[in-house]
Amino acid sequence: MIDFERHPDSYRHWRLDIDGEIAWVRMDVDEKGGLRDDVELKLNSYDLSVDIELYDCIQRLRFEHPEVRAVILTSAHDRVFCAGANIRMLASATHSHKVNFCKFTNETRLYMEDATENSGQRYICAVTGSCAGGGYELALACDWIMLADDGSSSVSLPEVPLLAVLPGTGGLTRLVDKRRVRRDRADFFCTTEEGVRGKRAVDWKLVDETVPRSKLMEAAEKRAHEFAAASDRPADAKGVELTPLGRKIDGDVIRYTTVRVEIDREARAAEITVRGPQADAPADAAAAEREGAGFWPLRLARELDDAILHLRINEETIGAWVFRTEGDGERVAGHDALLAGNMDNWFIREVALYLRRVLKRVDVSARSLFAFIEPGSCFTGVLLELALAADRSYMLDGQFEGDNRPPAALRLTVANRGAYPMGNGLTRLQSRFLGDEAALAAALERDGEDVEALEAEELGLVTFAPDDIDWEDEVRIALEERAAFSPDALTGMEASLRFAGPETLETKIFARLSAWQNWIFQRPNATGEKGALPLYGSGERTEFDQRRA
């Protein structure tokens, strides 16, 4: 099992040093510290284990170090910044592992950009030596790139000429969309092996500045202080420690404090039940800070995040995720109101941003998503977002025989008005009612009210509202039908339908770039017996099928 929980004390690939308002994050990959014993991570190349640590580092900088306003990402080695994803790992990994690996690395780089855009933590990349492929894509996710001007340090994206694949972590998209590199120059850059250095790298917008090697770190620190001066993060706030999750795995049941996962292997489905808060929301932001990692929305974000990552990477054949909730919707609404009313507090802002990232991770997960809404549930506000993220939702009309609990109800809150946008920049309600402003307005008019099944169906908030006579058959058939379809076709269909509306850098990376990379990863030119990945470094010439498809 691949575990996504980490702590800085156990890092094998990164060094984290805090110096007042600046954090130094140095890449120092342990060649023998990867996920597989037969793959050595030479030249600061990386596999999933390296990125899991980086993800943990980014999260801790946001929650445990509110004083940090600028992050300098660099290498612990003089002659190499990062060689990118490890080629031997890519050549020998299963297709599904490569896809999950690329998805996680993409999400982690987006989280760095999210910190710059929303949390007042700007990322600076100080590059010495070779910065190739995924290494340069890591630099591209930073807000500012500084390159040593020493005649040898360079940036490159050599995937096409060397490996017959694409820069799979947003490199192509960020070149032209984020850094505005002219596309003819980007074309040349992406088809040359040796990369670009010095003045040309600056002139072509591939980096922001060059500095003599001997002065690079001093210049990076000076630049970091300049950026930090514009941040609104508090200098004297106490951080919130991200304590261990306390996850318990008992066969096919995984338990956290707010999330429970039950896997039905015969149905190839996982039920993910989220418990609402067991107490009212804290009185104010200061009280929420005192609750620390126990603050319900933060616990929810961390536990749901871990559960999703576990299911994605360790349970590949579990193709359907069924979301259920249980608890008091009034308390969920109270927490929503606390978050919405205190976004000027650093901790509250971080919690809301974390929930946003987790919900986005649900959106881009290649699983069929269902929401089953029954009596005793609390699909309110932030938890309603799970139902709105689902490909289909079923809400029981009325009660089950012998169940005295009141009928299920949904409730919109301020959380459904923009706190948790999708990758396309729209809320899930806006995406749901794309082009139908009347339907969107009708739904939002019910903000704060309990909406029962038939009305929810009429408003378009759920897909179906069967009564107790039909319920069992309808939800069973839905899951059985899903399990009978091609997983590949479902992945393509669901991803296409989820992201209606405008295209953004984020949707391009997940919908367009990832689709191409997944296809290329299955083509013989990349991964066949005579393909570029297996033969890389062997001295043998690749044999390409020259037909253009």
N, C-alpha and C positions, 0 to 999 in steps of 0.2 A: 504494500500500500504506500502511495506517495502522500506524505503528510505536509500540509501547507502551513502549519503553525511553526513559527520560528521565534528566536530571541537573540538579541545581539551577542549574548554570551556564547552562543553556539555557531555564530557565523564562521564559515570556512572560506568565503570568497570576497568579503568586503570588510573594510575597516571604517568605522564610524567614529569621528572625533568632533566634539562640540567645542567651539571657541566663541563664547558669548553669542552674538547674533548670527554667527556663521557656523555652518556644519560642513565638515570635510568628509566626503564619501569617496573612499579610494578603492578601486577595483583591484583585487589581489587574488585571482582565482587559484585555488588549490587544484593542481593538475589531477590529483588522485581523489578529489573530493566530490566528484560528480555522482549521478544516480547509478551509473553502470561501472563496474570494475574494469571492463574491457575498453573503455573509452577514456583517454587522458585529455584533459582540458588545457592543451598547450596554448601559449601565446594569449593568455587571458581570453580564450574562447569560452563560450558558455553553453550550458544545457539548462533544463528547467530548474534544477536546484539553485543555480546562480540567481535566476530571476525571482524565485520564491524568497530568497533572502533580500533582494533589492526591494521587493514589494513590502516586506515586513519593515525594512528600514524607512521607506517613504511614509508608511502609516505611523510609525513611532515618532518621526520628526514632526508630524502634524499634531499628534495628541500629547506626546510626552515632552515636547520642547517648544512651547509657545513662544519662547524668546528667539528662536531661530527664524531669521528673516531671509536668509540667502543660503543656498546650498551649492558648494563647489564639487562637482563630480569630476574625478580624475583617475589616473592609473597609479598604482604603486610601482610601476616599472618605467624605466626611462625610455626604452626603445619600442615599446608597444603599448598603445592605449587599449585596444581590444580588437581581436581578430574576428569578432562576430560569432554567430552560432557555430558550434563545433561540427565540422563537416562529417567526421566519421559517425557522430551521433545521428545526423540527418540522413546519412546514407543507409544506415542500418535500422533506423526506427520504423515502427509501423506507421502506416499512413495516418491512422487516427491519433497517434501520439504526436506526430508532426503538426497536425492540425490544431490539437489542443495546446501544444507548446506555443505555436504562433499566436493563437488567440490570447493566451495569458500574457505573453510578452507585449502584444499590442495593447492590452488593457493596462498593463503596468506603465507603459510609456504615456498613455493618455492620462493616467493618474498624476504623473509628474507635471504634465501641462495643466491639469486641473489645479494643482497646488499653486502654480504660478498665476493662473487666471483668477482663482477664487479665494486662495488662502494667504496671500501675501508672502509666499515663499518662492522666490525666483531661483531658478536652476541655471547655473553657469557650468559649462563644460570646458575644462582646460586640457587640451590634447597635446601630448608629446608622443612621438613615434607614429607607428602605423595605426590608422583608425579606419578599419575596413568593414564593409558589409553591415552586419547587425551592430557592430561597434559604432559606425557612423550614424546608424539609425537611432542608437541610444543618444548620441550627441544631438541629433536633430530634434529630439524630444525636449531638449533643454531650451531655455529662453535665449541664451547667449553662448556662442561658441568661440573659444580663443585657441588659436593654433600656434604651436612653437614654430618660429621662423628660423630653421636651422639647416635647411637644404635637404632634410630627409623626412621630417614629419609630414604626413599627408592624410587626406581623407579620400575614401573611394567607396564605390558600390559595384564590386566586380562580379556580382551573382550571374548576370547574363553571360558574359564571355567565359567565365571560369567554371560555373556550376550548372548552367542551363536551367536555372530557376530565377525567381524574382527576389529583390529585396522585400522580404515578407513582413516587415514590421513597420510599415507605413513610410518607408524611405521614398518611394516614387511620389506618393501623395504629398508628403511634406516638402519635397523639393519645389514643386510647382505651386502648391496651394498655400503653404505656410511661408516659405522663404522666397517665393516669387522668382525662382531661377528660370531664366528664359528656356523654353522647351527645347530649342535646338542645342543649347549648351547642356541641358539636362540629358539629352539623347547621347551626346558625345561622352559626357561624364559617366553615364551608366553602361557604356560599352567599351570602356578602357580599363585595363587591369591595374595599371600602375598608380592611378589616382591623381589628385591635383594638390599642389602645395603652394605656399607663399602667396605672392601678390595676386596670382590668378584665382586662387581660392577665395580671396576677399572680393576681387572684381566680379566674380561670377556669383557672389552671395552664398557660396557654399559654407563659409565661416564669416564671423563678424569682424574679427581682427586677428592680426598676427603680432607676436611678441617674441623678441629674442629668447631662446630657451632658458638662459640663465636668469631671466627676469619674469618668466611666465607665472610662477606661483605667486610672486609678490604682486604682479599686475592683476591676477585673478582675485586676490584678497582685496585689493583696492577697489576693483570693480564691484565685488560683492558688497562692500560697505556702502558704495554709492547706491546700489539697488536697495539695500536694506533700509536706507534713509526714507524711502517712499512707502515702506510697509506699515500697515496698521496693526500688526501683531504686537501683543503687549510684552514689554521688556521684563516685567516683574511678576507675571502670572506664574502660578505653579502648574506644572504639567499633570496630565492624568495618565497614570500607568496603565498600559494594556496588559492586564494580568492574564494568566493562563486561562484558556477557555473551559477547561474541565469537561471536555467531551468524553462521553462514554459510549463505546461500541459493544453491543451485545448481539452477536449474530447479525441479523438483518435489520436491527433496530439501532439507531444512533440518537443519543439523547444529549441535548444541551439544556440550559435553563428556560429558554424561550422557544426553542425549535426542537421538533422531534421528527425523525425520518424513519419511515417503515417501508422496507422494500418488499414488493411482491414479485418474485422472480418469474413465476408462471405467467403473470400478466405483463411482465416486463415494465412495471410501473413503480414509482416511488411516491408515497404520500408524505408531503411535507406540511406538518401542522405547526402553525405559529401561534404561540400563546400571547394574548394581550397582556398589558401591565396588570400586576396584582395589587397595585395601589394607585392612588391618585397621583397626578403629576406633581413634582416639587413646586414649591411656592414661587420660585424665581430661578434665574440663571445661576446665581451663587449656590443655591441649594442643589441644583442639578450637578454643578461642578463637584460639590462635596460627595455626591453619590458616585462620582468617578466612573470606573468601568462597569459599575452596577446600574447606572442610569439606563432605564429600559430601552430607549431607542438605540443607544450605543451597543448594548448587549445584543439586541435584535440584529443590528447591522453586522456585527462581528460573527455571530453564530450562523446567520443565514449565509453570509459570505463563505464561511468555511464549509458549510453543508453543500452549497452549490459546487464549489471547487472539488470537493471530495467526489460528488456524484459525477461530475464531468470527466474527471481523469481516472477514477477507480471503478466506475460502474458504467462502462460504455454501452452495454446492451440494455440498460434500463432506459427505454426510449420515451416514456411519458412521466411527467412530473405533475402530481395533483396537489394543488395548494388548498389547504383548509386552515381555518383560524378558529380559536376558541377564546372566549373572554368577554369583557365588558367594553362595548364600543364607546361608551361615555368616557372611559379612562383613556382610550386611544385618542379620542377627540381632544381631551385635556392636554395630552402630550403634544399633539399637533399644534395646539394654540400656543403652548409654551415655546416650542421651536420657532414658530412663525413670528412671535412677538419679541424674540431676543436674538435676532440674527446679527446684532452688533456686538454680541459677546463671542469671543474667539472659540470657546468650547462648543457652544450651541451651534455655531456656524459649521464647525468641523463635523459634528454629529450629523447635521442635515446633509452636508456634502457627502459623507460616507454612505448614508442611506441612498442618496442619488446614485452613487457609483454601483452599489449593490443591485439596485433595481435595473440599472443598465446592464449589469452582468447577466441578470435573468433574461433581459430582452435578447441578448446575443447568444444565449445558450442554445445549442442545436438539440433541443428536446421538444416534444409536443407538450405544451403547457395547458393545463386545465385548472379551473377553480370550481370546487364544489361548495356551495353555500347553503348551509343547513341551520336549523335552530341551534342556538348556543354559540354561533360564530360571531365574529366582530370585524367584518370587512368594512371598516371605517377609515376614512382618511388615508394615511400612509399604507395601511393594510389593504384598502380597496385598490391601491395601485397594483397589487399582486393579481387581483381579479381582472383589472384592465389590461395587464400585461399578457394574460392568458390568451391562447389561441381560441379557446371556447370556455364559456362559463355556464354552469348549471345551478339554478337557484330553486330550492324546494318551495312550492306554493303550498303554504299551510304547515301542518305538523305531521310527524309520524304517529301512527296509532300507539297510544300508551305513553307518548312523550308530552309532558305537561309544560314544557318550555314554550315561550311565545314563538310565533313564526319568525323565520330569519328576516333580517332587515339589513340593507346597505345604508351607509351615510357618507355623503360628501362633506369634506371640511376644507379649510384653507389650504390643506396639503395637496389637494387635487387641482389647485389653480396655478401651478407653475413651480412649486418647490422641487419637483422631481422630473425634469424634462427627459425625454428620450434622446438618443443620439442624433436624431433629426432636428433637435431644437424645439420640438413641440411637446406639449403635455400629452399624456396618454389619452385624455379625453379629446384633445384637438386632433390627434392622429385617428382616433376612433370615428369621429364625426367629420372627417376631412371634407371640406366643401359644403357642409350642411350646418350653417351657423345657427339656424333655428333649433335644430336638435341639440346642439351644444348649449345654447342659451336655456333651453327647456330643462336640461339636466342640471345646469348650474343654479337655476332658480330653486332647486330643491336642497341646496347647500344647507347643512345643519339639521335636515329632517330625516327621520327613518323612512326608507322606501322599501316596501315589501315586494314580493316576487313578481306578481303580474304587472305592477306599475313599473318595476325595474326593467322588465322585458319590454314594456311599451316605450319606455324612455330610451331603450337601447343600451342599458347598462349591463345587461346579461344577455346570453345567447338564447337560452331556453329556460322555461319555468314550469317543469312538470310537477304534478301533484304526487302524493305519496304512493298512489297506485302504480304510476308509471316510472317513478324515480329510479328504482333499482335497475330495471331493464334499460332505461335510457343511458345511465352512466356506465353500466356494464358494456353495453353495445359500443358506446363511444370508445372505450379503452380497447376492447377486442378488435374493433375496426382499425384503430391506430396500429395495433401490434401486427396486423396483417399486411399493412402497406410497406413499400420499400422505404427503409430509413433514409436513403439518399434523396429520394424524391420528396419525402416529407421535409427534410432539412432545407432543400431548395425552395419548396413551396412556402414554408412557414417564414423563412427569412425574407422572402420577397414580399409577403403580405404584411409583415409586421411594420415595415418602415415605409409607409406611404408618405407622400409630401416631399418637402425640400431635401436636397442632398447636402451634406456637410462633410468636412474632412473626416469626421468620425464614421459616418455611414459609408463614405468611399472606402475607407480602410477595411471595414468589416464586410460590406456587401460586394464591392467590386474587386479590390485587391485580393482579399481572402479567397474569393471564388476562383480567380485566375490561378492563384498559387496552389489551391487544392487540386485543381485540374492538372497543373504542370507537375505536381508531386506524383501524379499517377502515370505520367507519360514516360515511355521508354527512354526518351532523350535525356531525361533527368535521372530516373531511378532504375532503368533497365540494366541488363547485364553489361552492356557496353555504354551505359549512360554516364553523364559527367560526374554525378555524385559518387557512385561506387569506384570510379577510376581516378578520382582526384588524388594527386600525389603519387600515383602508381607508376607514372612514366608511360603508360599506355595511352594511345589516342582514342578518343571517344568516337563512336560511330552514330551519327545522327540520321534519323529518318528525315529527309529533306522536304517532305511535303508540308505545305503550310495549311493548317486546318482552320 
